[in-house]
């Protein structure tokens, strides 16, 4: 993995092929709308359509880092509350930074509770990535927490930031239509239950976690092990057969390309902390070997 160059028109995964000019600022112009903050509509529909989308995880709660991710041309960012020090206040600030650059922002919530899911959606997140999901029953509860009635049981308050503080009752239906809901598939229980999980109504995508899957398969710390790759590739193939979108984590650009070659759509490549470390290390080595 190498540090990203701060050029707006550069592909953030360097030579990674697949995603096209839709990551460019010009391609984002059609996302603008008066009904949602900064016009970031469309991520859910693009994911469900199986587009090749490139994003990254953010574990550094900094508005500047989120802006840099946007300026680098990524399609989305995942703000990580499970493994990063993000609090709701810090998520709020990061969402404002993402909105300023029309960068879709998903939040990986710390757990699968309805409160955790509803809180970040009320702040204006484009979607949620929910961990600790190992069954269809838990998946149904996650979907219900992210959707308003009649499609779910999310608490309703149309005066929150996500509704632009307007009280507009039509926002409830818009939110149901636009909110992306993904669940993590990362353990033995989830893999065993995958056939039931992926047919839950209202679920938009399953997110494959190679790191946790490696632990579940008795191969801790080996996300690139052939057994891990084969297991998750088989899960993705099953998902495609029933029309379920797939997403995955890739630690570096070569693995991102490999996942696209294996038929997956959304790829979250690397983590902001590692990319910054790599960039700084590269400059230091170049200037003072």
C-alpha positions, 0 to 999 in steps of 0.5 A: 500500500502506498500513500495517496497523492493529493491530486483531485483527479488521481485514482485513489487506488493508483492503478486499480481499474474498474470504477470510472469517472464517477469518482470525479467531482464532475460526476458527482454534480448530479447528486445535488438535490434540495431534499438532502444535505449536500446532495449525496443521494444515490449510494444505496442505488449504486451499491444495489446495482453492483457498481464498482465503488472504491472507498476506505475506512476512517479511524482518525476522527478528523474533518481534515482527513475526511476532506482529504479522502474526498479530494483524493476521489474516493466514492465513499468513506466508512467512519468506524465507530467499532474500531476507531475513537469516533463518538457521535459528536465526532461523527457529526463533524465528519459527516459535515466535512463529507457533505461539504465535498459531496462524499457519501459517508457510511458509519460502522456503528459500534454494535447492532442496537437500534439506538446506535443505528438510529443515532447516526442516521439522524445525524445524516449518515448515508448508510450504516455498516452493522457488525455482530450480525450472525443470523437472519433474526438479527439482520431483520432487527437491523433493517427494522432499526434503519427503516421507518414504518411501514418498512421498519420501526426506526424512531421518527423525528423529522426535525433532525439534521438528516431531515434538514431540521424542516419537519417535512413528513415526506422525508421519512419515505425519502430516507427509507428509499435512500438509506444504505443498510449493510451487515458484516459477514465475518464469523462462522455463525454468519457464514453458516446462516448466510443463505437466510441472511441474504434474503432478508427484505430491506437489506441492501448488501452483505459486507465480507470481513476477511480479517475476522473471517480469518480468525473464524477459520482458525487462520488469525491474521491471514486475510489473504489465505487461500481458504479465506479468499475461497470462502468469501468468494463462494459467499459472494457468488451465492449472494449474486445468485439471489440478487444481493449486493456484496461489499468487502474490505481490501487491505491494499490496492492489489487485493481490491483489484482481485475482489473486483475480478472475483465479481464483488462491487463495493470495496473499502480499501485500506484505512486512513491511519495506515495510508497516512503512515505509509505516505509519511514513511515514503517521504521520510525514506525518499528525503533521508534514506 
